[in-house]
Amino acid sequence: MIEKECSLPPFGAAERKAMRQASRAEEEFRRSKGYPPNTLWGKIKRLFQE
């Protein structure tokens, strides 16, 4: 018998809104400091440059 792992309930509207707001704030911070955007293709590119 497989035991079900303890998992968090799905996010509600307030949690999703907070996650979107945090993501936007991080993007704005990175942009203000002149950092490159944190994108999927940027992550993949960095993996292959090492």
DSSP file (Angstrom, degrees, kcal/mol; ACC not computed):
  #  RESIDUE AA STRUCTURE BP1 BP2  ACC     N-H-->O    O-->H-N    N-H-->O    O-->H-N    TCO  KAPPA ALPHA  PHI   PSI    X-CA   Y-CA   Z-CA
    1    1 A M              0   0    0      0, 0.0     2,-0.5     0, 0.0     0, 0.0   0.000 360.0 360.0 360.0 129.5    0.0    0.0    0.0
    2    2 A I        -     0   0    0      1,-0.0     2,-0.3     0, 0.0     0, 0.0  -0.753 360.0-137.2 -91.4 127.2    1.4    3.4   -1.0
    3    3 A E        -     0   0    0     -2,-0.5     2,-0.4     1,-0.1    -1,-0.0  -0.646  18.9-121.6 -83.2 138.6    1.1    6.1    1.5
    4    4 A K        -     0   0    0     -2,-0.3     2,-0.1     1,-0.1    -1,-0.1  -0.654  28.8-123.0 -79.4 129.0    0.1    9.5    0.3
    5    5 A E        -     0   0    0     -2,-0.4     2,-0.4     1,-0.1    -1,-0.1  -0.399  29.8-100.7 -70.6 148.6    2.6   12.2    1.1
    6    6 A C        +     0   0    0     -2,-0.1     2,-0.3     1,-0.0    -1,-0.1  -0.568  53.3 177.4 -68.7 121.7    1.5   15.2    3.0
    7    7 A S        -     0   0    0     -2,-0.4    -3,-0.0    -3,-0.0    -1,-0.0  -0.891  31.1-103.8-128.7 159.3    1.0   17.9    0.5
    8    8 A L        -     0   0    0     -2,-0.3     3,-0.1     1,-0.1     0, 0.0  -0.486  41.1-106.8 -77.6 148.5   -0.2   21.5    0.6
    9    9 A P        -     0   0    0      0, 0.0    -1,-0.1     0, 0.0     3,-0.1  -0.319  51.9 -78.8 -67.8 161.0   -3.7   22.3   -0.6
   10   10 A P        -     0   0    0      0, 0.0     2,-0.0     0, 0.0     0, 0.0  -0.234  57.9 -93.7 -59.5 150.2   -3.9   24.1   -3.9
   11   11 A F        -     0   0    0     -3,-0.1     2,-0.1     1,-0.1    -3,-0.0  -0.350  38.2-138.7 -65.1 143.5   -3.2   27.9   -3.8
   12   12 A G     >  -     0   0    0     -3,-0.1     4,-2.3     1,-0.0     5,-0.2  -0.315  34.5 -89.5 -89.6-178.3   -6.2   30.2   -3.4
   13   13 A A  H  > S+     0   0    0      1,-0.2     4,-2.4     2,-0.2     5,-0.2   0.884 126.3  52.5 -62.2 -39.8   -6.7   33.4   -5.2
   14   14 A A  H  > S+     0   0    0      1,-0.2     4,-2.2     2,-0.2    -1,-0.2   0.903 110.3  47.5 -65.5 -40.9   -4.9   35.4   -2.5
   15   15 A E  H  > S+     0   0    0      2,-0.2     4,-2.4     1,-0.2    -1,-0.2   0.910 112.0  49.5 -66.9 -42.0   -1.8   33.2   -2.7
   16   16 A R  H  X S+     0   0    0     -4,-2.3     4,-2.4     2,-0.2    -2,-0.2   0.906 111.3  50.1 -62.8 -41.0   -1.7   33.3   -6.5
   17   17 A K  H  X S+     0   0    0     -4,-2.4     4,-2.4     1,-0.2    -2,-0.2   0.911 111.0  49.1 -63.1 -42.3   -2.0   37.1   -6.4
   18   18 A A  H  X S+     0   0    0     -4,-2.2     4,-2.4     2,-0.2    -2,-0.2   0.890 110.6  50.3 -65.1 -39.5    0.8   37.3   -3.8
   19   19 A M  H  X S+     0   0    0     -4,-2.4     4,-2.3     2,-0.2    -2,-0.2   0.905 111.7  48.0 -65.8 -41.3    3.0   35.0   -6.0
   20   20 A R  H  X S+     0   0    0     -4,-2.4     4,-2.5     2,-0.2    -2,-0.2   0.921 112.1  49.6 -63.4 -43.4    2.4   37.1   -9.1
   21   21 A Q  H  X S+     0   0    0     -4,-2.4     4,-2.3     1,-0.2    -2,-0.2   0.902 111.6  48.4 -63.6 -41.3    3.1   40.3   -7.1
   22   22 A A  H  X S+     0   0    0     -4,-2.4     4,-2.3     2,-0.2    -1,-0.2   0.892 110.9  51.2 -65.8 -39.3    6.4   38.8   -5.8
   23   23 A S  H  X S+     0   0    0     -4,-2.3     4,-2.2     2,-0.2    -2,-0.2   0.920 111.5  46.7 -63.6 -43.9    7.4   37.7   -9.2
   24   24 A R  H  X S+     0   0    0     -4,-2.5     4,-2.5     1,-0.2    -2,-0.2   0.895 110.9  52.5 -64.9 -39.4    6.8   41.2  -10.7
   25   25 A A  H  X S+     0   0    0     -4,-2.3     4,-2.3     1,-0.2    -2,-0.2   0.900 109.5  49.2 -63.8 -40.1    8.7   42.8   -7.8
   26   26 A E  H  X S+     0   0    0     -4,-2.3     4,-2.7     2,-0.2    -1,-0.2   0.917 110.7  50.2 -65.0 -42.3   11.7   40.5   -8.4
   27   27 A E  H  X S+     0   0    0     -4,-2.2     4,-2.4     1,-0.2    -2,-0.2   0.920 111.6  48.0 -61.0 -43.8   11.6   41.3  -12.2
   28   28 A E  H  X S+     0   0    0     -4,-2.5     4,-2.5     2,-0.2    -1,-0.2   0.892 111.7  50.3 -64.5 -39.5   11.5   45.1  -11.4
   29   29 A F  H  X S+     0   0    0     -4,-2.3     4,-1.8     2,-0.2     6,-0.2   0.939 111.3  47.7 -63.2 -47.3   14.4   44.7   -8.9
   30   30 A R  H  X>S+     0   0    0     -4,-2.7     5,-2.3     1,-0.2     4,-0.6   0.904 113.5  48.7 -60.8 -41.1   16.5   42.8  -11.4
   31   31 A R  H ><5S+     0   0    0     -4,-2.4     3,-0.8     1,-0.2    -1,-0.2   0.901 109.7  51.5 -65.4 -41.2   15.8   45.4  -14.1
   32   32 A S  H 3<5S+     0   0    0     -4,-2.5    -1,-0.2     1,-0.2    -2,-0.2   0.816 111.7  46.9 -67.7 -29.5   16.6   48.3  -11.8
   33   33 A K  H 3<5S-     0   0    0     -4,-1.8    -1,-0.2    -5,-0.1    -2,-0.2   0.515 115.4-114.8 -88.5  -6.0   20.0   46.8  -10.9
   34   34 A G  T <<5 +     0   0    0     -3,-0.8    -3,-0.2    -4,-0.6    -2,-0.1   0.651  62.8 151.4  83.0  15.0   20.8   46.1  -14.5
   35   35 A Y      < -     0   0    0     -5,-2.3    -1,-0.2    -6,-0.2     3,-0.1  -0.436  53.6 -99.2 -75.0 153.8   20.8   42.3  -14.1
   36   36 A P        -     0   0    0      0, 0.0    -1,-0.1     0, 0.0    -5,-0.0  -0.400  50.9 -88.6 -68.1 152.4   19.8   40.2  -17.1
   37   37 A P        -     0   0    0      0, 0.0     2,-1.3     0, 0.0     5,-0.0  -0.325  35.0-122.9 -62.6 144.6   16.2   38.9  -17.1
   38   38 A N        +     0   0    0     -3,-0.1     2,-0.2     4,-0.1   -11,-0.0  -0.692  53.4 153.5 -91.0  85.8   15.7   35.6  -15.4
   39   39 A T     >  -     0   0    0     -2,-1.3     4,-2.1     1,-0.1     5,-0.2  -0.707  57.6-112.3-114.2 164.4   14.1   33.6  -18.2
   40   40 A L  H  > S+     0   0    0     -2,-0.2     4,-2.3     1,-0.2     5,-0.2   0.924 119.2  48.6 -59.1 -45.7   14.0   29.9  -19.0
   41   41 A W  H  > S+     0   0    0      1,-0.2     4,-2.5     2,-0.2    -1,-0.2   0.853 108.8  54.0 -67.4 -32.7   16.2   30.3  -22.1
   42   42 A G  H  > S+     0   0    0      2,-0.2     4,-2.1     1,-0.2    -1,-0.2   0.891 108.9  48.8 -64.7 -39.3   18.7   32.4  -20.0
   43   43 A K  H  X S+     0   0    0     -4,-2.1     4,-1.8     2,-0.2    -2,-0.2   0.912 112.7  47.5 -65.8 -42.9   18.9   29.5  -17.5
   44   44 A I  H  X S+     0   0    0     -4,-2.3     4,-1.7     1,-0.2    -2,-0.2   0.918 110.7  52.1 -64.6 -43.0   19.5   27.0  -20.2
   45   45 A K  H  X S+     0   0    0     -4,-2.5     4,-1.1     1,-0.2    -1,-0.2   0.909 108.7  50.2 -59.9 -43.9   22.1   29.1  -21.9
   46   46 A R  H  X S+     0   0    0     -4,-2.1     4,-1.0     1,-0.2    -1,-0.2   0.859 105.8  57.2 -63.9 -35.2   24.0   29.5  -18.6
   47   47 A L  H  < S+     0   0    0     -4,-1.8     3,-0.3     1,-0.2    -1,-0.2   0.902 110.7  42.9 -61.3 -40.6   23.9   25.7  -18.1
   48   48 A F  H  < S+     0   0    0     -4,-1.7    -1,-0.2     1,-0.2    -2,-0.2   0.641 105.5  63.3 -83.9 -13.7   25.7   25.2  -21.4
   49   49 A Q  H  <        0   0    0     -4,-1.1    -1,-0.2     1,-0.2    -2,-0.2   0.738 360.0 360.0 -79.9 -22.0   28.2   28.0  -21.0
   50   50 A E     <        0   0    0     -4,-1.0    -1,-0.2    -3,-0.3    -2,-0.1   0.499 360.0 360.0 -72.8 360.0   29.8   26.3  -17.9
